[in-house]
Amino acid sequence: MNYKNILQGKFIHRPNRFIAEIKIGQERAICHVKNTGRLKELLLPNATVWLEQSENPNRKTAYDLIAVEQDGQIINIDSQAPNKIAAEWLPKSGLFPANTPIRAEVKRGNSRFDFLVGDTWIEVKGITLNDQGIAKFPDAPTLRGVKHLKELAAICQSGGKAMVLFIVQMKGIAGVAPNDQTHPEFGQALRDAAQAGVNIVAVDCIVRPDEVIADRPIPIIL
């Protein structure tokens, strides 16, 4: 996936989870943060950040904060990106036969899943947290995430097919693990889902300021 109108800036502070104050050149500006997670390990004072300038003149904020540089590596933090990345990657992932139909945002019962690929129900989770080379999810408790895992497990238990796809929004990762310290219930639900037959898949990404591309599958650590 690609971005337009990319600018580099410096992070100043984050008054709330929706906005941040940044510096572009010598000017200060307020931008929209496209991720409501904590991001405390990334959004540090004077961190280099990447912004997309909006083409909508009526917006309250002219910029979206989409990526952060840490230790020389760019990490995409756009929470809307993983589904777009997944949509590009799934047809060429090798996980499904060629020309398998892919539908997005498909309703099943009282829930809506990110994708239905053939007869496989898929939920996508983006990861921005790097804990000493291991990508961990979530970075904050997620009741919605637990609910999704239980629903996918129920699909498999009733004879269907289901998958969790972790999109790791960076490179340099050795594996993906549940963040048991932050949300142990999610970790248990992920292990239960795997035991029920849910396919747990993770792929890392090549990240540039204006582009994010799914790259290589990486191990799941349960």
C-alpha contacts under 8 A as a table, 3 or more apart, distances in Angstrom:
res1	aa1	res2	aa2	distance
1	M	81	A	7.70
1	M	84	K	6.61
1	M	85	I	6.07
1	M	88	E	7.66
1	M	211	E	5.69
1	M	212	V	5.43
1	M	213	I	6.40
2	N	210	D	5.58
2	N	211	E	4.41
2	N	212	V	6.58
3	Y	6	I	7.02
3	Y	52	E	6.93
3	Y	210	D	4.78
3	Y	211	E	6.14
4	K	52	E	6.42
4	K	53	Q	7.51
4	K	210	D	6.66
5	N	52	E	5.53
5	N	53	Q	5.38
5	N	54	S	7.73
6	I	50	W	6.76
6	I	51	L	5.57
6	I	52	E	4.67
6	I	53	Q	6.42
6	I	209	P	6.96
6	I	210	D	6.36
7	L	24	I	7.91
7	L	50	W	5.78
7	L	51	L	5.11
7	L	52	E	6.33
7	L	53	Q	7.30
8	Q	24	I	6.84
8	Q	48	T	7.05
8	Q	49	V	5.88
8	Q	50	W	4.71
8	Q	51	L	6.17
9	G	22	I	6.39
9	G	23	K	5.40
9	G	24	I	4.66
9	G	25	G	7.04
9	G	48	T	5.87
9	G	49	V	5.21
9	G	50	W	6.13
9	G	51	L	7.16
10	K	22	I	5.50
10	K	23	K	5.02
10	K	24	I	6.66
10	K	45	P	7.87
10	K	46	N	5.15
10	K	47	A	5.53
10	K	48	T	4.76
10	K	49	V	5.63
11	F	20	A	7.54
11	F	21	E	6.58
11	F	22	I	4.60
11	F	23	K	6.49
11	F	43	L	6.81
11	F	44	L	6.89
11	F	45	P	5.65
11	F	46	N	5.02
11	F	47	A	5.27
11	F	48	T	6.42
11	F	49	V	6.31
12	I	20	A	7.43
12	I	21	E	5.45
12	I	22	I	5.14
12	I	23	K	6.91
12	I	44	L	7.74
12	I	45	P	5.20
12	I	46	N	5.96
12	I	47	A	7.98
13	H	20	A	5.77
13	H	21	E	5.41
13	H	22	I	7.17
13	H	43	L	7.74
13	H	44	L	7.68
13	H	45	P	6.49
14	R	17	R	6.85
14	R	19	I	6.10
14	R	20	A	4.15
14	R	21	E	6.14
15	P	19	I	6.58
15	P	20	A	6.23
15	P	21	E	7.70
16	N	19	I	5.85
16	N	20	A	7.29
17	R	20	A	7.89
17	R	33	V	7.12
17	R	35	N	7.67
17	R	36	T	5.29
17	R	37	G	7.31
17	R	38	R	7.46
18	F	32	H	5.88
18	F	33	V	5.24
18	F	34	K	7.38
18	F	35	N	7.47
18	F	36	T	6.34
19	I	30	I	6.67
19	I	31	C	5.57
19	I	32	H	4.58
19	I	33	V	5.14
20	A	30	I	5.73
20	A	31	C	5.45
20	A	32	H	6.51
20	A	33	V	6.43
21	E	28	R	6.92
21	E	29	A	5.76
21	E	30	I	4.61
21	E	31	C	6.34
22	I	28	R	5.75
22	I	29	A	5.50
22	I	30	I	6.27
22	I	31	C	7.09
23	K	26	Q	6.59
23	K	27	E	5.59
23	K	28	R	4.43
23	K	29	A	6.21
24	I	27	E	5.29
24	I	28	R	6.22
24	I	29	A	7.32
30	I	61	T	6.29
30	I	62	A	7.78
30	I	63	Y	7.52
31	C	61	T	5.41
31	C	62	A	6.53
31	C	63	Y	4.82
31	C	64	D	5.51
31	C	65	L	6.37
32	H	61	T	6.25
32	H	63	Y	6.19
32	H	64	D	4.74
32	H	65	L	6.04
33	V	36	T	7.22
33	V	64	D	5.92
33	V	65	L	4.99
33	V	66	I	7.21
33	V	78	D	7.97
34	K	64	D	6.44
34	K	65	L	6.15
34	K	66	I	6.32
34	K	77	I	6.99
34	K	78	D	4.98
34	K	79	S	5.95
34	K	80	Q	7.39
35	N	77	I	6.33
35	N	78	D	5.77
35	N	79	S	5.12
37	G	139	D	6.57
37	G	140	A	6.43
38	R	139	D	6.65
38	R	140	A	6.72
39	L	42	L	5.34
39	L	43	L	5.97
39	L	128	T	7.81
39	L	129	L	7.61
39	L	139	D	7.47
40	K	43	L	5.58
40	K	44	L	7.02
41	E	44	L	6.91
41	E	129	L	7.80
42	L	47	A	7.73
42	L	68	V	6.68
42	L	69	E	7.93
42	L	70	Q	6.93
43	L	47	A	6.58
43	L	68	V	7.34
44	L	47	A	5.49
47	A	68	V	7.08
47	A	69	E	6.72
47	A	70	Q	7.48
48	T	68	V	6.01
48	T	69	E	5.37
48	T	70	Q	7.84
49	V	65	L	7.10
49	V	66	I	7.70
49	V	67	A	5.70
49	V	68	V	4.39
49	V	69	E	6.06
50	W	65	L	6.12
50	W	66	I	5.91
50	W	67	A	5.00
50	W	68	V	6.20
50	W	209	P	6.29
51	L	63	Y	6.03
51	L	64	D	5.38
51	L	65	L	4.61
51	L	66	I	5.68
51	L	67	A	7.10
52	E	63	Y	5.52
52	E	64	D	5.15
52	E	65	L	6.62
52	E	66	I	6.87
53	Q	62	A	5.84
53	Q	63	Y	4.48
53	Q	64	D	6.50
54	S	57	P	7.48
54	S	59	R	7.80
54	S	62	A	5.40
54	S	63	Y	5.62
54	S	64	D	7.23
56	N	59	R	5.83
56	N	62	A	7.84
57	P	62	A	7.57
59	R	62	A	6.30
61	T	64	D	7.74
65	L	77	I	7.93
65	L	78	D	7.63
66	I	76	N	5.94
66	I	77	I	5.42
66	I	78	D	4.97
67	A	74	I	6.51
67	A	75	I	5.46
67	A	76	N	4.23
67	A	77	I	5.21
67	A	78	D	7.02
67	A	209	P	7.04
68	V	74	I	5.66
68	V	75	I	5.33
68	V	76	N	6.54
68	V	77	I	7.21
69	E	72	G	6.15
69	E	73	Q	5.37
69	E	74	I	4.33
69	E	75	I	6.10
70	Q	73	Q	5.25
70	Q	74	I	6.37
70	Q	75	I	7.30
73	Q	170	M	7.81
73	Q	171	K	7.92
74	I	170	M	6.91
74	I	207	V	6.13
74	I	208	R	6.64
74	I	209	P	7.32
75	I	128	T	6.90
75	I	169	Q	5.95
75	I	170	M	5.04
75	I	207	V	6.62
76	N	128	T	7.17
76	N	169	Q	5.29
76	N	170	M	6.65
76	N	207	V	6.66
76	N	212	V	7.64
77	I	128	T	6.19
77	I	169	Q	7.07
78	D	81	A	5.37
78	D	82	P	7.86
79	S	82	P	6.58
79	S	126	G	6.74
80	Q	83	N	6.43
80	Q	84	K	7.20
81	A	84	K	5.24
81	A	85	I	6.05
81	A	126	G	7.97
82	P	85	I	4.98
82	P	86	A	5.93
82	P	124	V	6.88
82	P	125	K	6.90
82	P	126	G	5.39
82	P	167	I	5.77
82	P	169	Q	7.75
83	N	86	A	4.97
83	N	87	A	6.10
83	N	114	D	7.36
83	N	124	V	6.39
84	K	87	A	5.11
84	K	88	E	6.51
85	I	88	E	5.29
85	I	89	W	6.19
85	I	167	I	7.78
85	I	212	V	7.24
85	I	213	I	6.56
85	I	214	A	6.31
86	A	89	W	4.96
86	A	90	L	5.74
86	A	124	V	7.50
86	A	167	I	7.38
86	A	214	A	7.55
87	A	90	L	5.74
87	A	91	P	7.47
88	E	91	P	6.73
88	E	92	K	7.78
89	W	92	K	5.58
89	W	93	S	5.73
89	W	214	A	6.25
90	L	93	S	4.95
90	L	94	G	7.78
90	L	95	L	7.48
90	L	96	F	7.95
91	P	94	G	7.42
91	P	96	F	7.34
91	P	98	A	7.17
91	P	99	N	7.37
91	P	100	T	7.53
92	K	95	L	7.98
93	S	96	F	7.30
94	G	97	P	7.12
96	F	100	T	6.54
97	P	100	T	5.79
100	T	117	V	6.63
100	T	118	G	5.66
101	P	117	V	5.87
101	P	118	G	5.53
102	I	115	F	6.84
102	I	116	L	5.91
102	I	117	V	4.51
102	I	118	G	6.55
103	R	106	V	6.67
103	R	115	F	5.53
103	R	116	L	5.19
103	R	117	V	6.38
104	A	113	F	7.63
104	A	114	D	5.55
104	A	115	F	4.41
104	A	116	L	6.46
105	E	112	R	5.93
105	E	113	F	5.42
105	E	114	D	4.68
105	E	115	F	5.74
105	E	116	L	7.89
106	V	112	R	5.38
106	V	113	F	5.37
106	V	114	D	6.64
106	V	115	F	6.30
106	V	116	L	6.50
107	K	110	N	7.21
107	K	111	S	5.69
107	K	112	R	4.13
107	K	113	F	6.25
108	R	111	S	5.37
108	R	112	R	5.96
108	R	113	F	7.39
109	G	112	R	7.97
113	F	116	L	7.34
113	F	121	W	6.82
113	F	122	I	6.39
113	F	123	E	5.91
114	D	121	W	7.92
114	D	122	I	5.98
114	D	123	E	5.17
114	D	124	V	6.47
115	F	121	W	6.05
115	F	122	I	5.03
115	F	123	E	6.66
116	L	119	D	6.42
116	L	120	T	5.56
116	L	121	W	4.68
116	L	122	I	6.07
117	V	120	T	5.18
117	V	121	W	6.60
117	V	122	I	7.47
119	D	160	G	7.60
119	D	161	K	6.59
120	T	160	G	7.38
120	T	161	K	4.73
120	T	162	A	5.05
120	T	163	M	6.95
121	W	152	L	7.42
121	W	161	K	6.31
121	W	162	A	4.57
121	W	163	M	6.20
122	I	162	A	5.76
122	I	163	M	4.75
122	I	164	V	5.74
122	I	165	L	6.99
123	E	148	H	7.35
123	E	163	M	6.51
123	E	164	V	5.05
123	E	165	L	6.21
124	V	164	V	5.96
124	V	165	L	4.76
124	V	166	F	5.87
124	V	167	I	7.07
125	K	164	V	7.42
125	K	165	L	6.22
125	K	166	F	4.82
125	K	167	I	6.08
126	G	166	F	5.73
126	G	167	I	4.71
126	G	168	V	5.92
126	G	169	Q	6.70
127	I	135	A	6.67
127	I	136	K	6.71
127	I	137	F	6.01
127	I	138	P	7.39
127	I	166	F	6.85
127	I	167	I	6.10
127	I	168	V	4.75
127	I	169	Q	5.88
128	T	135	A	7.26
128	T	136	K	7.86
128	T	168	V	6.53
128	T	169	Q	5.74
128	T	170	M	7.27
129	L	135	A	5.57
129	L	136	K	5.61
129	L	137	F	7.07
129	L	138	P	8.00
129	L	139	D	6.54
130	N	133	G	5.82
130	N	134	I	5.62
130	N	135	A	4.62
130	N	136	K	6.48
130	N	173	I	7.54
131	D	134	I	5.11
131	D	135	A	6.07
131	D	136	K	6.80
133	G	172	G	6.72
133	G	173	I	5.00
133	G	174	A	5.77
133	G	175	G	7.50
134	I	173	I	5.66
134	I	174	A	5.71
134	I	175	G	5.21
134	I	176	V	5.72
134	I	177	A	6.87
135	A	168	V	7.04
135	A	173	I	6.34
135	A	174	A	7.80
135	A	175	G	6.24
135	A	176	V	4.76
135	A	177	A	6.36
136	K	139	D	7.24
136	K	176	V	5.78
136	K	177	A	5.07
136	K	178	P	5.42
136	K	179	N	5.17
137	F	176	V	7.89
137	F	177	A	6.83
137	F	178	P	5.18
137	F	179	N	5.18
138	P	141	P	6.50
138	P	142	T	6.99
138	P	178	P	6.99
138	P	179	N	5.82
138	P	182	T	7.26
138	P	183	H	7.13
138	P	186	F	7.93
139	D	179	N	7.15
139	D	182	T	6.70
140	A	182	T	6.20
140	A	183	H	7.03
141	P	182	T	6.38
141	P	183	H	5.13
141	P	186	F	7.90
142	T	145	G	5.16
142	T	146	V	6.58
142	T	183	H	7.49
142	T	186	F	7.41
143	L	146	V	5.14
143	L	147	K	6.22
143	L	186	F	7.96
144	R	147	K	5.04
144	R	148	H	6.27
145	G	148	H	5.14
145	G	149	L	6.38
145	G	186	F	7.00
146	V	149	L	5.18
146	V	150	K	6.31
146	V	185	E	7.12
146	V	186	F	5.31
146	V	189	A	6.10
146	V	190	L	7.89
147	K	150	K	5.25
147	K	151	E	6.24
148	H	151	E	5.13
148	H	152	L	6.19
149	L	152	L	5.13
149	L	153	A	6.13
149	L	164	V	7.93
149	L	189	A	6.11
149	L	190	L	6.31
149	L	193	A	6.10
150	K	153	A	5.05
150	K	154	A	6.19
150	K	189	A	6.61
150	K	193	A	6.73
151	E	154	A	5.04
151	E	155	I	6.35
152	L	155	I	5.08
152	L	156	C	6.54
152	L	162	A	5.68
152	L	163	M	7.28
152	L	193	A	6.96
152	L	198	V	6.67
153	A	156	C	5.25
153	A	157	Q	6.16
153	A	162	A	7.52
153	A	192	D	7.41
153	A	193	A	4.74
153	A	194	A	7.71
153	A	196	A	5.49
153	A	197	G	7.01
153	A	198	V	6.11
154	A	157	Q	4.94
154	A	158	S	6.17
154	A	196	A	7.85
155	I	158	S	5.25
155	I	159	G	6.58
155	I	160	G	5.11
155	I	161	K	6.54
155	I	162	A	6.72
156	C	159	G	5.10
156	C	160	G	4.63
156	C	161	K	5.37
156	C	162	A	6.33
156	C	196	A	6.22
156	C	197	G	5.83
156	C	198	V	6.44
157	Q	160	G	7.13
157	Q	196	A	6.18
157	Q	197	G	7.60
161	K	197	G	7.84
161	K	198	V	7.01
162	A	197	G	7.71
162	A	198	V	5.11
162	A	199	N	6.32
163	M	198	V	5.23
163	M	199	N	4.51
163	M	200	I	5.82
163	M	201	V	7.29
164	V	198	V	7.11
164	V	199	N	6.30
164	V	200	I	5.00
164	V	201	V	6.16
165	L	200	I	6.31
165	L	201	V	4.91
165	L	202	A	5.62
165	L	203	V	7.77
166	F	200	I	7.89
166	F	201	V	6.17
166	F	202	A	4.48
166	F	203	V	6.43
167	I	202	A	6.00
167	I	203	V	5.45
167	I	204	D	6.15
167	I	205	C	7.44
167	I	214	A	7.60
168	V	171	K	7.67
168	V	202	A	7.05
168	V	203	V	6.01
168	V	204	D	4.57
168	V	205	C	6.19
169	Q	204	D	6.31
169	Q	205	C	5.48
169	Q	206	I	7.87
169	Q	207	V	7.18
169	Q	212	V	7.87
170	M	173	I	7.59
170	M	204	D	6.05
170	M	205	C	5.16
170	M	206	I	6.36
170	M	207	V	6.07
171	K	204	D	5.86
171	K	205	C	5.78
171	K	206	I	6.20
171	K	207	V	7.54
173	I	176	V	7.80
173	I	204	D	7.37
173	I	218	I	7.72
174	A	218	I	6.73
174	A	219	P	7.10
175	G	218	I	5.51
175	G	219	P	4.71
175	G	220	I	5.67
175	G	221	I	6.42
176	V	202	A	6.98
176	V	218	I	7.24
176	V	219	P	6.31
176	V	220	I	4.92
176	V	221	I	5.75
177	A	220	I	6.15
177	A	221	I	4.86
177	A	222	L	6.02
178	P	186	F	7.08
178	P	187	G	4.96
178	P	190	L	7.50
178	P	221	I	7.79
178	P	222	L	7.07
179	N	182	T	5.59
179	N	183	H	6.13
179	N	184	P	7.03
179	N	186	F	7.78
179	N	187	G	6.55
180	D	183	H	5.15
180	D	184	P	4.13
180	D	185	E	7.53
180	D	186	F	7.26
180	D	187	G	5.44
181	Q	184	P	6.11
183	H	186	F	5.59
183	H	187	G	6.85
184	P	187	G	5.06
184	P	188	Q	6.27
185	E	188	Q	5.15
185	E	189	A	6.06
186	F	189	A	4.99
186	F	190	L	6.06
187	G	190	L	5.14
187	G	191	R	6.34
188	Q	191	R	5.16
188	Q	192	D	6.09
189	A	192	D	4.98
189	A	193	A	6.01
190	L	193	A	5.02
190	L	194	A	6.25
191	R	194	A	5.12
191	R	195	Q	6.18
191	R	222	L	6.53
192	D	195	Q	5.01
192	D	196	A	6.17
193	A	196	A	4.98
193	A	197	G	6.46
193	A	198	V	5.38
194	A	197	G	5.19
194	A	198	V	4.86
194	A	199	N	6.43
194	A	200	I	6.71
195	Q	198	V	7.27
200	I	220	I	7.19
201	V	217	P	7.35
201	V	218	I	7.86
201	V	219	P	7.90
201	V	220	I	7.05
202	A	217	P	5.57
202	A	218	I	5.57
202	A	219	P	6.90
202	A	220	I	6.86
203	V	214	A	6.43
203	V	215	D	6.47
203	V	216	R	5.28
203	V	217	P	4.11
203	V	218	I	5.55
204	D	214	A	5.91
204	D	215	D	5.58
204	D	216	R	5.56
204	D	217	P	6.43
204	D	218	I	6.79
205	C	212	V	6.40
205	C	213	I	5.32
205	C	214	A	4.30
205	C	215	D	4.96
205	C	216	R	7.24
206	I	212	V	5.76
206	I	213	I	5.20
206	I	214	A	6.38
206	I	215	D	6.17
207	V	211	E	6.08
207	V	212	V	4.63
207	V	213	I	6.63
208	R	211	E	4.99
208	R	212	V	6.17
